[in-house]
């Protein structure tokens, strides 16, 4: 019996080892005919051949060239990539495109693909001449399943038609792509993508509804969403998830909002600047969720609500400044609670913690001294800003970062209070300051720190009779460092932090 069990275990291990081995296939359009694809010398000629031959977990590498194909993953969880996705020249010259005589999506997923399926390092263009969804990349259907494939480090551009988005129905990670100069009807850049949309440049797209994004309800974070145009809403329309840490700038519309409209989720830590609307709401319109710690500046509207307009929304810790409109240039709210702990130009309508003093931005004109070129304008807070330490703390902030990647709560003047706006003030002069709080996992220590410096954490139970014990050494985490003592709950304990 023991021998039988041992043999069964050994057989299982051997089977797993064999099935886990992955192959690499090679594709180059320069060969006269396809080989077996196992080496560059015997490469396949088309990308579709590589996809069709690959097994689960295999990698297909594609050489420089222009591939006029409509490629289909058909549920295959494989890695399809150029020879060097980190090299912009390689990405620009590894092109997948379609001819006008063959309308549809350049890349199609069946909707069954999971996160292990990856598309990386290509220029994807000239799709969507018909009214099909996903001119560049289609991940499924509106009513059916959506692919969860990872789409990373691609250029999706010049897809001149289609119904929904240059990328549509893709619910996986969409990261570090340039999505530009596309012209579908709904969602110039992306439509109905409900996964994580992170660190992309989404710019110069055009659509009837939602020049940048349309009905994307996942996590939208760290993107630059700029210079998009929509007949109805320039930047984001109907995106009801978390919109955080984005630069939403210089988007334009005839109707709706220049920046965001009907986005009913969580909108926080964004820079919303220089967006324009011919009608009302230059920055935000009818976003009935929670608007926290945003900097909403220099937006314009043709009628009212230059900064934001709408109802039933919580606005807190925001800076709303230098927006323009014939009436209600900053804020036009109705049937809503008053903003709290915000800096709003010319504000006189009450609300806890609100101020109307100049926020004193670091350099609102930028290096070119032109306030209307928003890419280089610096809307961080300058020394002496009344917005420093003037916001209202919430628990999520202790583990969050601001628009610039710094801790969301820093002691700008002397107190560990959050600042108003998207950026936390970082003092140019170093002074070690600490804060202790109870977290879900123990007692959390947070202190200001210098980059590259290690810090020793000491503790004792009684300042009069107990010796100090070194708990740990923590490497600096930037302008602030934290460490959690998981053994301290329910005890009285004193701490000392020293830079080594």
ABEGO torsion letter per residue (X at the ends): XAAAAAAAAAAAAAAAAAAABBBBBBBBAABABBBAGABAAABBABAAAAAAABBBGBBBBBBBEBBBBBBBAGGBBBBBBBABAABAAAAAABBBBBBAABBEBABBBAGABBAABBBBGBBBBGBGABABBGAABBAEBAABBBBABBBBGBBBBGBABEABEABBGBABBBBGBBBBGBBBABGAABBGBABBBBGBBBBGBBBABGAABBGBABBBBGBBBBGBBBABEABBBGBABBBBGBBBBGBBBABEBAABBGBABBBBGBBBBGBBBABBGAABBGBABBBBGBBBBGBBBAABGAABBEBGBBBBGBBBBGBBBABGAABBBBGBBBBBGBBBBGBAAEEBGBBABBAGBABAAEAAGBAABAAABBABBBBGBAABGABBBBAAAAABBBAAGBBABBBAAABBBBBBEABBBBBABBBBBBBBBBBAAEBBBBBBBBBGBBBBBBBBABAAABBBBBABBBBBAEABBBBBBAAABGBBBBBBBBBX
